[in-house]
Every structure is written in structure tokens, then in C-alpha cells.
Amino acid sequence: MSESNANIHTEFHRMLDTEAKEALLQQRGLVVWLYGMSGSGKSTLAVALERFFHDKGRLCQVLDGDNIRHGINRDLGFSLDDRQENIRRIAEIAKLFRRLGVLTITSFITPTNELRASAREIIGSEDLLEVYVKASYAACEERDVKGLYAKAKRGEVKQFTGKDSAFEEPDGADLIIDTETLSVEESVQQLVEAIETRTADPAA
């Protein structure tokens, strides 16, 4: 333990616990971690999920990759070390929202199994639904909703995932949503079913 850490004394034991927060909200929290290549449909599904559960009276929070990099992680680039720090920070933030009883929906590329395992370790397997939003590089390039694939092709975007930087197929996803074969509505329905199963009251 470093000298600085030795002088840190956490106060978690004196604070209200997650059960108290969930009782106040009358809901159970969960982190839904959507990941996949740029253009695979992560943000679209995150927004659709938020609206679905909001309409059902559930408190939700979306943590989107571009939004986070515009704010709290604006100091980070796309090197391996910066990607690791990006995921570490957002996993810690997602964990805080989860402890409040909030249905927390994240949308990050999270390109390697090591990064996914890191997020799972921070959040905890019991509080995490890991969802691979699957689409091929060709399909994402054809969609190119942000114009990034065209820029990458011209060499204007460096360390681009799937081209210059690898995207690893998952080895431990809880759910795979193939957006090349499923509509947004079909994808959301599968996600809703998985979330409802994980957040159901066992006493009900």
C-alpha cells in the first residue's frame, strides 16, 4: 500500500446501503454494459432502453462514450493506457450509480476482453449485464453514422478500432445482440427481457 493510500479511510460503513436506496426508489439497480465497434448500434440501443424504462417509471442513467470523453475523460486519448483508464473511471462511476439503485446503461467500445474483465471486477458480476452489440466492420463502415470510417480510410483518425487497433470478440458476454439481423425494436425487446430477469424481486 502506498503512503498516500495508507492515509485514506473510507466511510462506506457509515453510509446508507444500497438496499435503503433501492427501497426509496422501489427498484433494483443494474449496470448494463453495451459494447461493440463504432456504429454497431450501442448508443441507439442505450437511448431506446432509457426511454423504455423511463416510461415504466424506472430511474435510468445513460453513460455514453462520446459524452464521457467530452467531459470527465477529456484528458484521455486512445492509447492502450488511456483506454484502460477510460474504462476504469467509467466503471467506478457506473458502480456509484448502481449503488444508488439506478438502472445504469453504458455505451463504450471496450475493445478487449481484458478491459471487459476490468469493468466486471470493479462493478461485480452480480451487478453487471455484459452485452456485446455485434456488427461487422463492413456493416459499421457502411452505416458510418459519425463519418469516422471515412476519416479512418483517409488516415485522418489514428488508432481506429477494427482498423489500426484490434477489436476482440468477447469470451464472456451475458448477451449478444446482432444488429445486422435484429431491428432496434427486436434488440430492445431482448435487452428488456434480460434486464427484467436480472432485476426481478426474488420475493415476488
Order of alpha helices (4+ residues) and beta strands (2+ residues): alpha-alpha-beta-alpha-beta-alpha-alpha-beta-alpha-beta-alpha-alpha-beta-alpha
